[in-house]
Amino acid sequence: MSWLILFFAGLFEIGWAIGLKYSEGFTRVWPSVWTAVSMLISVVLLGIAMKTLPVGTAYAVWVGIGAIGTVILGVCLFGDPVNIPRTISLLLIVAGIIGLKLASAD
């Protein structure tokens, strides 16, 4: 169950990272509200997941999910660049997340 909670924490991390872009430096009200709520939910869920998962593994997976999702949405929503070095870097993050999951006792 902790892994599922951690996955949703990562999704909310993506939500607040993308929300930061839409908030335009917290100058737009509703994107700023979404960003703040997403931050809170993300951190609370991360804390719940850390009750049973190793702290380093949970944090790294949370950050990895957020990074991968944010890069993908950055490409889709904002036209961020897609190139071989960025793609290889994302694949390395995915490999790291899988490795941490496989190496975790939980």
N, CA, C and O atoms as CSV, one atom per row, in Angstrom:
chain,resi,resn,atom,element,x,y,z
A,1,MET,N,N,0.819,-1.198,0.000
A,1,MET,CA,C,0.000,0.000,0.000
A,1,MET,C,C,0.866,1.267,0.000
A,1,MET,O,O,0.504,2.278,-0.602
A,2,SER,N,N,2.014,1.193,0.685
A,2,SER,CA,C,2.888,2.361,0.756
A,2,SER,C,C,3.392,2.780,-0.614
A,2,SER,O,O,3.551,3.971,-0.883
A,3,TRP,N,N,3.643,1.806,-1.479
A,3,TRP,CA,C,4.123,2.140,-2.824
A,3,TRP,C,C,3.042,2.862,-3.620
A,3,TRP,O,O,3.342,3.778,-4.385
A,4,LEU,N,N,1.804,2.462,-3.447
A,4,LEU,CA,C,0.697,3.133,-4.138
A,4,LEU,C,C,0.537,4.563,-3.618
A,4,LEU,O,O,0.326,5.490,-4.399
A,5,ILE,N,N,0.636,4.734,-2.326
A,5,ILE,CA,C,0.563,6.075,-1.731
A,5,ILE,C,C,1.717,6.930,-2.253
A,5,ILE,O,O,1.532,8.102,-2.579
A,6,LEU,N,N,2.901,6.336,-2.327
A,6,LEU,CA,C,4.066,7.063,-2.840
A,6,LEU,C,C,3.874,7.464,-4.298
A,6,LEU,O,O,4.273,8.556,-4.703
A,7,PHE,N,N,3.267,6.588,-5.080
A,7,PHE,CA,C,2.984,6.903,-6.482
A,7,PHE,C,C,2.064,8.129,-6.581
A,7,PHE,O,O,2.311,9.028,-7.385
A,8,PHE,N,N,1.026,8.161,-5.776
A,8,PHE,CA,C,0.118,9.310,-5.810
A,8,PHE,C,C,0.792,10.577,-5.284
A,8,PHE,O,O,0.505,11.679,-5.751
A,9,ALA,N,N,1.682,10.414,-4.319
A,9,ALA,CA,C,2.464,11.566,-3.853
A,9,ALA,C,C,3.280,12.136,-5.004
A,9,ALA,O,O,3.383,13.354,-5.152
A,10,GLY,N,N,3.860,11.259,-5.820
A,10,GLY,CA,C,4.621,11.695,-6.987
A,10,GLY,C,C,3.751,12.396,-8.012
A,10,GLY,O,O,4.178,13.371,-8.629
A,11,LEU,N,N,2.535,11.908,-8.198
A,11,LEU,CA,C,1.618,12.565,-9.137
A,11,LEU,C,C,1.275,13.975,-8.673
A,11,LEU,O,O,1.203,14.903,-9.479
A,12,PHE,N,N,1.064,14.128,-7.370
A,12,PHE,CA,C,0.782,15.476,-6.861
A,12,PHE,C,C,2.023,16.365,-6.927
A,12,PHE,O,O,1.907,17.587,-7.027
A,13,GLU,N,N,3.205,15.758,-6.871
A,13,GLU,CA,C,4.418,16.554,-7.068
A,13,GLU,C,C,4.459,17.104,-8.498
A,13,GLU,O,O,4.836,18.255,-8.719
A,14,ILE,N,N,4.070,16.278,-9.453
A,14,ILE,CA,C,3.971,16.752,-10.840
A,14,ILE,C,C,2.973,17.905,-10.905
A,14,ILE,O,O,3.222,18.915,-11.564
A,15,GLY,N,N,1.838,17.746,-10.216
A,15,GLY,CA,C,0.810,18.780,-10.221
A,15,GLY,C,C,1.317,20.106,-9.714
A,15,GLY,O,O,0.998,21.151,-10.283
A,16,TRP,N,N,2.113,20.084,-8.637
A,16,TRP,CA,C,2.581,21.376,-8.122
A,16,TRP,C,C,3.707,21.951,-8.957
A,16,TRP,O,O,3.845,23.170,-9.054
A,17,ALA,N,N,4.511,21.093,-9.561
A,17,ALA,CA,C,5.572,21.617,-10.425
A,17,ALA,C,C,4.985,22.304,-11.661
A,17,ALA,O,O,5.426,23.385,-12.049
A,18,ILE,N,N,3.997,21.669,-12.266
A,18,ILE,CA,C,3.330,22.277,-13.423
A,18,ILE,C,C,2.530,23.502,-12.971
A,18,ILE,O,O,2.471,24.508,-13.678
A,19,GLY,N,N,1.923,23.408,-11.801
A,19,GLY,CA,C,1.189,24.545,-11.255
A,19,GLY,C,C,2.066,25.768,-11.065
A,19,GLY,O,O,1.612,26.895,-11.264
A,20,LEU,N,N,3.312,25.559,-10.683
A,20,LEU,CA,C,4.238,26.685,-10.538
A,20,LEU,C,C,4.376,27.453,-11.849
A,20,LEU,O,O,4.413,28.684,-11.858
A,21,LYS,N,N,4.451,26.725,-12.937
A,21,LYS,CA,C,4.571,27.379,-14.250
A,21,LYS,C,C,3.311,28.192,-14.554
A,21,LYS,O,O,3.391,29.340,-14.991
A,22,TYR,N,N,2.157,27.584,-14.317
A,22,TYR,CA,C,0.894,28.274,-14.605
A,22,TYR,C,C,0.623,29.432,-13.641
A,22,TYR,O,O,-0.088,30.374,-13.992
A,23,SER,N,N,1.182,29.369,-12.438
A,23,SER,CA,C,0.927,30.427,-11.463
A,23,SER,C,C,1.675,31.719,-11.795
A,23,SER,O,O,1.369,32.783,-11.258
A,24,GLU,N,N,2.652,31.609,-12.682
A,24,GLU,CA,C,3.455,32.765,-13.096
A,24,GLU,C,C,4.006,33.508,-11.881
A,24,GLU,O,O,3.764,34.699,-11.688
A,25,GLY,N,N,4.755,32.760,-11.070
A,25,GLY,CA,C,5.359,33.354,-9.882
A,25,GLY,C,C,4.354,33.691,-8.800
A,25,GLY,O,O,4.527,34.661,-8.062
A,26,PHE,N,N,3.319,32.901,-8.707
A,26,PHE,CA,C,2.235,33.098,-7.726
A,26,PHE,C,C,1.498,34.423,-7.939
A,26,PHE,O,O,1.018,35.032,-6.983
A,27,THR,N,N,1.412,34.860,-9.182
A,27,THR,CA,C,0.663,36.080,-9.501
A,27,THR,C,C,-0.743,35.774,-10.001
A,27,THR,O,O,-1.558,36.688,-10.131
A,28,ARG,N,N,-1.044,34.508,-10.285
A,28,ARG,CA,C,-2.382,34.110,-10.713
A,28,ARG,C,C,-3.001,33.273,-9.596
A,28,ARG,O,O,-2.395,32.313,-9.119
A,29,VAL,N,N,-4.211,33.644,-9.185
A,29,VAL,CA,C,-4.814,33.084,-7.978
A,29,VAL,C,C,-5.057,31.581,-8.066
A,29,VAL,O,O,-4.516,30.830,-7.254
A,30,TRP,N,N,-5.854,31.121,-9.027
A,30,TRP,CA,C,-6.259,29.711,-9.035
A,30,TRP,C,C,-5.110,28.758,-9.308
A,30,TRP,O,O,-5.029,27.715,-8.658
A,31,PRO,N,N,-4.217,29.067,-10.240
A,31,PRO,CA,C,-3.049,28.185,-10.364
A,31,PRO,C,C,-2.189,28.177,-9.096
A,31,PRO,O,O,-1.584,27.158,-8.762
A,32,SER,N,N,-2.135,29.302,-8.397
A,32,SER,CA,C,-1.377,29.362,-7.149
A,32,SER,C,C,-2.033,28.502,-6.072
A,32,SER,O,O,-1.346,27.816,-5.315
A,33,VAL,N,N,-3.359,28.540,-6.006
A,33,VAL,CA,C,-4.094,27.707,-5.041
A,33,VAL,C,C,-3.856,26.233,-5.347
A,33,VAL,O,O,-3.558,25.447,-4.448
A,34,TRP,N,N,-3.990,25.858,-6.629
A,34,TRP,CA,C,-3.760,24.463,-7.042
A,34,TRP,C,C,-2.349,24.027,-6.660
A,34,TRP,O,O,-2.144,22.920,-6.162
A,35,THR,N,N,-1.386,24.903,-6.898
A,35,THR,CA,C,0.002,24.578,-6.587
A,35,THR,C,C,0.177,24.332,-5.092
A,35,THR,O,O,0.787,23.337,-4.700
A,36,ALA,N,N,-0.343,25.214,-4.262
A,36,ALA,CA,C,-0.207,25.070,-2.811
A,36,ALA,C,C,-0.899,23.813,-2.293
A,36,ALA,O,O,-0.352,23.101,-1.450
A,37,VAL,N,N,-2.097,23.542,-2.795
A,37,VAL,CA,C,-2.831,22.342,-2.369
A,37,VAL,C,C,-2.089,21.081,-2.817
A,37,VAL,O,O,-1.980,20.118,-2.058
A,38,SER,N,N,-1.585,21.090,-4.039
A,38,SER,CA,C,-0.836,19.935,-4.541
A,38,SER,C,C,0.429,19.700,-3.726
A,38,SER,O,O,0.783,18.558,-3.434
A,39,MET,N,N,1.111,20.791,-3.356
A,39,MET,CA,C,2.315,20.655,-2.513
A,39,MET,C,C,1.968,19.980,-1.194
A,39,MET,O,O,2.641,19.043,-0.765
A,40,LEU,N,N,0.926,20.461,-0.569
A,40,LEU,CA,C,0.525,19.923,0.726
A,40,LEU,C,C,0.167,18.437,0.624
A,40,LEU,O,O,0.648,17.622,1.411
A,41,ILE,N,N,-0.672,18.095,-0.342
A,41,ILE,CA,C,-1.093,16.701,-0.504
A,41,ILE,C,C,0.120,15.820,-0.800
A,41,ILE,O,O,0.254,14.731,-0.241
A,42,SER,N,N,0.995,16.293,-1.673
A,42,SER,CA,C,2.174,15.521,-2.045
A,42,SER,C,C,3.056,15.209,-0.844
A,42,SER,O,O,3.485,14.069,-0.663
A,43,VAL,N,N,3.325,16.212,-0.032
A,43,VAL,CA,C,4.205,16.020,1.122
A,43,VAL,C,C,3.529,15.154,2.192
A,43,VAL,O,O,4.186,14.329,2.827
A,44,VAL,N,N,2.236,15.338,2.390
A,44,VAL,CA,C,1.522,14.508,3.369
A,44,VAL,C,C,1.554,13.042,2.930
A,44,VAL,O,O,1.837,12.160,3.740
A,45,LEU,N,N,1.271,12.784,1.670
A,45,LEU,CA,C,1.307,11.404,1.176
A,45,LEU,C,C,2.718,10.819,1.262
A,45,LEU,O,O,2.882,9.649,1.609
A,46,LEU,N,N,3.725,11.618,0.952
A,46,LEU,CA,C,5.105,11.160,1.090
A,46,LEU,C,C,5.383,10.769,2.541
A,46,LEU,O,O,5.986,9.727,2.801
A,47,GLY,N,N,4.949,11.591,3.472
A,47,GLY,CA,C,5.144,11.284,4.883
A,47,GLY,C,C,4.468,9.992,5.302
A,47,GLY,O,O,5.022,9.220,6.085
A,48,ILE,N,N,3.281,9.756,4.788
A,48,ILE,CA,C,2.562,8.510,5.094
A,48,ILE,C,C,3.329,7.313,4.535
A,48,ILE,O,O,3.497,6.302,5.216
A,49,ALA,N,N,3.790,7.435,3.293
A,49,ALA,CA,C,4.537,6.334,2.668
A,49,ALA,C,C,5.828,6.039,3.424
A,49,ALA,O,O,6.255,4.887,3.508
A,50,MET,N,N,6.449,7.085,3.975
A,50,MET,CA,C,7.712,6.908,4.692
A,50,MET,C,C,7.556,6.189,6.029
A,50,MET,O,O,8.551,5.820,6.653
A,51,LYS,N,N,6.329,5.990,6.466
A,51,LYS,CA,C,6.133,5.241,7.703
A,51,LYS,C,C,6.671,3.812,7.568
A,51,LYS,O,O,7.157,3.231,8.538
A,52,THR,N,N,6.579,3.255,6.354
A,52,THR,CA,C,7.017,1.865,6.168
A,52,THR,C,C,8.124,1.712,5.131
A,52,THR,O,O,8.768,0.663,5.086
A,53,LEU,N,N,8.366,2.708,4.306
A,53,LEU,CA,C,9.424,2.619,3.295
A,53,LEU,C,C,10.690,3.302,3.804
A,53,LEU,O,O,10.618,4.238,4.600
A,54,PRO,N,N,11.843,2.834,3.346
A,54,PRO,CA,C,13.087,3.525,3.718
A,54,PRO,C,C,13.063,4.969,3.220
A,54,PRO,O,O,12.607,5.241,2.110
A,55,VAL,N,N,13.552,5.888,4.042
A,55,VAL,CA,C,13.468,7.309,3.719
A,55,VAL,C,C,14.167,7.640,2.401
A,55,VAL,O,O,13.619,8.378,1.582
A,56,GLY,N,N,15.347,7.114,2.189
A,56,GLY,CA,C,16.087,7.414,0.962
A,56,GLY,C,C,15.389,6.892,-0.278
A,56,GLY,O,O,15.327,7.572,-1.302
A,57,THR,N,N,14.871,5.693,-0.179
A,57,THR,CA,C,14.149,5.103,-1.309
A,57,THR,C,C,12.885,5.884,-1.600
A,57,THR,O,O,12.622,6.235,-2.750
A,58,ALA,N,N,12.094,6.161,-0.566
A,58,ALA,CA,C,10.835,6.872,-0.763
A,58,ALA,C,C,11.071,8.251,-1.371
A,58,ALA,O,O,10.384,8.652,-2.309
A,59,TYR,N,N,12.040,8.963,-0.831
A,59,TYR,CA,C,12.300,10.314,-1.330
A,59,TYR,C,C,12.793,10.281,-2.774
A,59,TYR,O,O,12.337,11.072,-3.600
A,60,ALA,N,N,13.714,9.381,-3.084
A,60,ALA,CA,C,14.250,9.298,-4.441
A,60,ALA,C,C,13.170,8.909,-5.452
A,60,ALA,O,O,13.130,9.455,-6.555
A,61,VAL,N,N,12.305,7.980,-5.086
A,61,VAL,CA,C,11.228,7.571,-5.992
A,61,VAL,C,C,10.240,8.719,-6.176
A,61,VAL,O,O,9.784,8.973,-7.290
A,62,TRP,N,N,9.916,9.399,-5.109
A,62,TRP,CA,C,9.004,10.562,-5.171
A,62,TRP,C,C,9.549,11.631,-6.109
A,62,TRP,O,O,8.836,12.133,-6.979
A,63,VAL,N,N,10.817,11.971,-5.922
A,63,VAL,CA,C,11.450,12.970,-6.782
A,63,VAL,C,C,11.505,12.474,-8.226
A,63,VAL,O,O,11.264,13.238,-9.161
A,64,GLY,N,N,11.822,11.197,-8.401
A,64,GLY,CA,C,11.913,10.638,-9.751
A,64,GLY,C,C,10.589,10.675,-10.491
A,64,GLY,O,O,10.534,11.057,-11.660
A,65,ILE,N,N,9.521,10.278,-9.811
A,65,ILE,CA,C,8.196,10.341,-10.433
A,65,ILE,C,C,7.873,11.774,-10.815
A,65,ILE,O,O,7.394,12.042,-11.917
A,66,GLY,N,N,8.139,12.692,-9.896
A,66,GLY,CA,C,7.890,14.105,-10.178
A,66,GLY,C,C,8.704,14.618,-11.344
A,66,GLY,O,O,8.187,15.339,-12.198
A,67,ALA,N,N,9.973,14.253,-11.387
A,67,ALA,CA,C,10.850,14.727,-12.462
A,67,ALA,C,C,10.416,14.174,-13.819
A,67,ALA,O,O,10.324,14.920,-14.794
A,68,ILE,N,N,10.155,12.890,-13.882
A,68,ILE,CA,C,9.755,12.274,-15.151
A,68,ILE,C,C,8.442,12.878,-15.644
A,68,ILE,O,O,8.335,13.281,-16.802
A,69,GLY,N,N,7.456,12.937,-14.770
A,69,GLY,CA,C,6.156,13.480,-15.167
A,69,GLY,C,C,6.228,14.940,-15.559
A,69,GLY,O,O,5.564,15.369,-16.503
A,70,THR,N,N,7.030,15.705,-14.839
A,70,THR,CA,C,7.150,17.125,-15.140
A,70,THR,C,C,7.843,17.349,-16.474
A,70,THR,O,O,7.446,18.229,-17.237
A,71,VAL,N,N,8.861,16.571,-16.761
A,71,VAL,CA,C,9.529,16.696,-18.062
A,71,VAL,C,C,8.565,16.336,-19.195
A,71,VAL,O,O,8.487,17.045,-20.198
A,72,ILE,N,N,7.838,15.243,-19.031
A,72,ILE,CA,C,6.890,14.821,-20.072
A,72,ILE,C,C,5.813,15.877,-20.282
A,72,ILE,O,O,5.502,16.226,-21.420
A,73,LEU,N,N,5.240,16.389,-19.195
A,73,LEU,CA,C,4.221,17.429,-19.346
A,73,LEU,C,C,4.816,18.733,-19.866
A,73,LEU,O,O,4.149,19.473,-20.588
A,74,GLY,N,N,6.056,19.016,-19.506
A,74,GLY,CA,C,6.720,20.198,-20.049
A,74,GLY,C,C,6.830,20.128,-21.565
A,74,GLY,O,O,6.662,21.132,-22.256
A,75,VAL,N,N,7.112,18.945,-22.071
A,75,VAL,CA,C,7.175,18.744,-23.526
A,75,VAL,C,C,5.785,18.911,-24.133
A,75,VAL,O,O,5.616,19.611,-25.132
A,76,CYS,N,N,4.797,18.266,-23.524
A,76,CYS,CA,C,3.435,18.281,-24.081
A,76,CYS,C,C,2.752,19.641,-23.958
A,76,CYS,O,O,2.075,20.081,-24.887
A,77,LEU,N,N,2.924,20.303,-22.825
A,77,LEU,CA,C,2.175,21.532,-22.569
A,77,LEU,C,C,2.912,22.803,-22.963
A,77,LEU,O,O,2.289,23.782,-23.375
A,78,PHE,N,N,4.231,22.793,-22.840
A,78,PHE,CA,C,4.993,24.024,-23.009
A,78,PHE,C,C,6.010,23.973,-24.154
A,78,PHE,O,O,6.748,24.932,-24.384
A,79,GLY,N,N,6.038,22.861,-24.855
A,79,GLY,CA,C,6.970,22.753,-25.975
A,79,GLY,C,C,8.421,22.656,-25.552
A,79,GLY,O,O,9.310,23.053,-26.305
A,80,ASP,N,N,8.679,22.127,-24.345
A,80,ASP,CA,C,10.057,21.933,-23.917
A,80,ASP,C,C,10.773,21.008,-24.911
A,80,ASP,O,O,10.134,20.172,-25.548
A,81,PRO,N,N,12.077,21.155,-25.040
A,81,PRO,CA,C,12.795,20.380,-26.063
A,81,PRO,C,C,12.842,18.888,-25.773
A,81,PRO,O,O,12.868,18.455,-24.621
A,82,VAL,N,N,12.851,18.120,-26.851
A,82,VAL,CA,C,13.046,16.676,-26.783
A,82,VAL,C,C,14.298,16.384,-27.592
A,82,VAL,O,O,14.372,16.699,-28.780
A,83,ASN,N,N,15.271,15.784,-26.944
A,83,ASN,CA,C,16.487,15.404,-27.651
A,83,ASN,C,C,17.068,14.154,-27.008
A,83,ASN,O,O,16.588,13.697,-25.970
A,84,ILE,N,N,18.078,13.621,-27.615
A,84,ILE,CA,C,18.640,12.361,-27.141
A,84,ILE,C,C,19.202,12.464,-25.724
A,84,ILE,O,O,18.906,11.591,-24.908
A,85,PRO,N,N,19.991,13.477,-25.391
A,85,PRO,CA,C,20.501,13.531,-24.013
A,85,PRO,C,C,19.394,13.612,-22.956
A,85,PRO,O,O,19.505,12.985,-21.903
A,86,ARG,N,N,18.331,14.375,-23.224
A,86,ARG,CA,C,17.214,14.458,-22.268
A,86,ARG,C,C,16.501,13.115,-22.148
A,86,ARG,O,O,16.130,12.700,-21.051
A,87,THR,N,N,16.313,12.443,-23.269
A,87,THR,CA,C,15.641,11.141,-23.262
A,87,THR,C,C,16.468,10.107,-22.505
A,87,THR,O,O,15.921,9.345,-21.708
A,88,ILE,N,N,17.765,10.072,-22.742
A,88,ILE,CA,C,18.635,9.144,-22.026
A,88,ILE,C,C,18.608,9.449,-20.528
A,88,ILE,O,O,18.573,8.531,-19.708
A,89,SER,N,N,18.625,10.711,-20.177
A,89,SER,CA,C,18.584,11.094,-18.766
A,89,SER,C,C,17.301,10.626,-18.094
A,89,SER,O,O,17.329,10.137,-16.965
A,90,LEU,N,N,16.178,10.775,-18.786
A,90,LEU,CA,C,14.907,10.286,-18.227
A,90,LEU,C,C,14.935,8.781,-18.050
A,90,LEU,O,O,14.458,8.262,-17.040
A,91,LEU,N,N,15.489,8.077,-19.023
A,91,LEU,CA,C,15.579,6.618,-18.914
A,91,LEU,C,C,16.459,6.205,-17.732
A,91,LEU,O,O,16.185,5.199,-17.077
A,92,LEU,N,N,17.495,6.964,-17.464
A,92,LEU,CA,C,18.340,6.679,-16.299
A,92,LEU,C,C,17.569,6.884,-14.992
A,92,LEU,O,O,17.745,6.129,-14.036
A,93,ILE,N,N,16.719,7.906,-14.960
A,93,ILE,CA,C,15.885,8.122,-13.770
A,93,ILE,C,C,14.932,6.945,-13.588
A,93,ILE,O,O,14.762,6.447,-12.476
A,94,VAL,N,N,14.314,6.503,-14.676
A,94,VAL,CA,C,13.410,5.343,-14.614
A,94,VAL,C,C,14.173,4.123,-14.107
A,94,VAL,O,O,13.678,3.393,-13.249
A,95,ALA,N,N,15.378,3.901,-14.635
A,95,ALA,CA,C,16.186,2.759,-14.191
A,95,ALA,C,C,16.496,2.871,-12.699
A,95,ALA,O,O,16.468,1.869,-11.984
A,96,GLY,N,N,16.788,4.069,-12.231
A,96,GLY,CA,C,17.060,4.266,-10.811
A,96,GLY,C,C,15.854,3.962,-9.942
A,96,GLY,O,O,15.976,3.331,-8.892
A,97,ILE,N,N,14.691,4.414,-10.383
A,97,ILE,CA,C,13.459,4.139,-9.627
A,97,ILE,C,C,13.204,2.631,-9.564
A,97,ILE,O,O,12.890,2.091,-8.503
A,98,ILE,N,N,13.339,1.963,-10.699
A,98,ILE,CA,C,13.130,0.505,-10.729
A,98,ILE,C,C,14.146,-0.192,-9.831
A,98,ILE,O,O,13.804,-1.114,-9.091
A,99,GLY,N,N,15.393,0.254,-9.901
A,99,GLY,CA,C,16.427,-0.349,-9.066
A,99,GLY,C,C,16.143,-0.171,-7.589
A,99,GLY,O,O,16.311,-1.106,-6.806
A,100,LEU,N,N,15.716,1.018,-7.199
A,100,LEU,CA,C,15.384,1.239,-5.791
A,100,LEU,C,C,14.198,0.390,-5.340
A,100,LEU,O,O,14.184,-0.137,-4.228
A,101,LYS,N,N,13.221,0.270,-6.205
A,101,LYS,CA,C,12.057,-0.558,-5.865
A,101,LYS,C,C,12.467,-2.022,-5.697
A,101,LYS,O,O,12.065,-2.679,-4.736
A,102,LEU,N,N,13.267,-2.527,-6.632
A,102,LEU,CA,C,13.694,-3.911,-6.564
A,102,LEU,C,C,14.601,-4.179,-5.351
A,102,LEU,O,O,14.582,-5.271,-4.785
A,103,ALA,N,N,15.381,-3.187,-4.969
A,103,ALA,CA,C,16.305,-3.358,-3.845
A,103,ALA,C,C,15.647,-3.139,-2.492
A,103,ALA,O,O,16.252,-3.404,-1.453
A,104,SER,N,N,14.391,-2.648,-2.503
A,104,SER,CA,C,13.700,-2.382,-1.250
A,104,SER,C,C,13.113,-3.676,-0.705
A,104,SER,O,O,12.601,-4.506,-1.455
A,105,ALA,N,N,13.195,-3.834,0.605
A,105,ALA,CA,C,12.647,-5.034,1.240
A,105,ALA,C,C,11.128,-5.004,1.300
A,105,ALA,O,O,10.500,-6.053,1.446
A,106,ASP,N,N,10.521,-3.817,1.188
A,106,ASP,CA,C,9.059,-3.704,1.310
A,106,ASP,C,C,8.398,-3.830,-0.031
A,106,ASP,O,O,7.172,-3.760,-0.124
